[in-house]
Amino acid sequence: MADPPPEILIVDDDPFNASLIAELCEGLGYRTRIAHDGAGALASVAAERPDLVLLDLAMPQMDGFEVLEKLKAAESSATIPVVIVTAISDLDAKVRGIELGADDYLTKPFKLFELKARIRAALQLRHYQNRLEQAQAALLSQTGIDPLTGAGIFAQLHAFLDYEVSRARRYGRPLSLLFLAIDDFDAWRERLGAAEEDRFVLKLVETIRASTRGIDRIFRLDDEEFVVLLPETSAEGATAVARRIQEAVRAIGSAEATPTVSIGLAAFPHPEIRGGEQLLKAASDARHLARRSGRGAIARHG
């Protein structure tokens, strides 16, 4: 028995627009359902996970940006592809949508072939993400995880790097890597003691995890160094993630002491980066540059 066609959730407060887009999608062979506001969209996703969301931005009470942010913040919906379909055409809106995790941006009015291409690309991306998650699960079962934090370990990193760079090159997709180091870690270690040090590192990793998506992967290299692998993320998007991590890490401090992390960033494709080892080295070099710039700095390769 053949699988049913993918189901698309259309979120638009204008009933005419929503029905028109649904009719177009059904004409392309997809199943559809409609939500007319942000709360309805979130409830619909919670009730039954769609394969794709087509999301308008200009809606009352809860706009599309807030809906997108909530979808990407929840583990159950973080990997659902989202294409923004809106009459808002200014660059700031596009950049904000992509930074919040949208996969694409389509401006109304649009041609049918544009809608078809965006839907196909988003669904294809999700298919590749499913394959990646299966590969990640297989690697985790074979090589284990860091027992304290649940992050990946160094032995896993190169396998993931090689897989992700190969996929990014084959399908022309962006890939970024963050190399993080806790600033003044020896001083923190002396201040905290062994037991509190473990709690601090665990809290730090939980904070990084809360600042990233379900498809991102965190690795602990040693006591104070971490790598965050960001599939489907450009250098600009990775910079936004790095800033979000830094703000969240500062927030776990106290009046007596505020932790900071120095972050190096590298992105693929790049003319100087041909493989995973070079991507890691580029981010590591950028991390050293960030540390020389002072505590809590971000430096970008290239």
Secondary structure, 3 states (H helix, E strand, C coil): CCCCCCEEEEECCCHHHHHHHHHHHHHCCCEEEEECCHHHHHHHHHHCCCCEEEECCCCCCCCHHHHHHHHHHCCCCCCCCEEEEECCCCHHHHHHHHHCCCCEEEECCCCHHHHHHHHHHHHHHHHHHHHHHHHHHHHHHHHCCCCCCCCEEHHHHHHHHHHHHHHHHHHCCCEEEEEEEECCHHHHHHHHHHHHHHHHHHHHHHHHHHCCCCCCEEEECCCCEEEEEEECCCHHHHHHHHHHHHHHHHHCCCCCCCCCEEEEEEEECECCECCHHHHHHHHHHHHHHHHHCCCCCEEECC
